[in-house]
């Protein structure tokens, strides 16, 4: 069984080999979560390097706060890797349930809907967390040490890409949900979130580039 630790504690080469294999997991959802975790890790690194630098002395309390928050998000995104694998597994198991009798069909239909809901909730949560990483990347970019400020830019781009990647798993599952209110509100929330992330990540990228060129 693939678990969070078996993925996140594997080497980069091992993870990429699994990603490239015929197995459905890990897949795009796990990749999105790890991408977001990389963004959070870069935000943490910018803060860690900046703390103690004379040029950043006045901003140390803010940098310490950002680092604590980004580390919390990094760990959360690592946990989402396992949640994504479990969600996909539950959905695939539901599709394999027997459908001989009417009772079988009803149980199978309910299980599929439960699986679809979970497979929508997990990537939606991933996108929410990635949006928080984007917000923290701005703060790290505003207050971080110039020598590592480019890493804050890489972090915000990774987090934005992760949010957009997670969104695709919502878009593929939401149309099949019978709970249309949940499906529609989830997509509406995601559309709003992605619009904000796109604008904010571009703004942070521009901020970083301006600092690097000054």
Buried (B, 14 or more C-beta within 10 A) or exposed (E): EBEBEBBBEBEEEEBEEBBEEEEEBBBBBBBBBBBBBBBBBBBBBBBBBBBEBEEBEEBBEBBBEBBEBBBBBBEBBBBBBBBBBBBBBBBEEBEEBEEEEEEEEEBBBEBBBEBBBBBBBBBBBBBBBBBBBBBBBBBBBBBBBBEBBBBBBBBBBBBBBBBBBBBEBBBBBBEBBEBEEBBEEBBEBBEEBBEBBBEBBEBBBEBBEEBEEE
